[in-house]
Amino acid sequence: MALDQETVRRIAALARIKVPQENLAPLAGELNNIIGWIEQLSEVDTDGVDPMTSVVETVAPLRDDIVTDADQVEQVLQNAPQAEEAFYTVPKVVE
């Protein structure tokens, strides 16, 4: 897939990026190189390779779920501009 200057201009407009006319041709070349590298990745045989979420295999540290600041409703509601009973009240934004 090759990108021409018109396509690059449309992509820039969609991304709300101002690209001067004289920069469209070099940018199209750079984007075509990037797309070429991505197309090369599709040729790599990944059968039998598990998906990764990180380059380092780690286990997220877990902590006990212990409530330490319970029963402070009045203190929390002091931050609210308006409150009703034990809840924040906000203006209705959806009809």
Sequence and secondary structure as in RCSB ss.txt:
>XXXX:A:sequence
MALDQETVRRIAALARIKVPQENLAPLAGELNNIIGWIEQLSEVDTDGVDPMTSVVETVAPLRDDIVTDADQVEQ
VLQNAPQAEEAFYTVPKVVE
>XXXX:A:secstr
    HHHHHHHHHHTT    HHHHHHHHHHHHHHHHHHHHHTTS  TT    S SS            S S HHH
HHTT SSEETTEE       
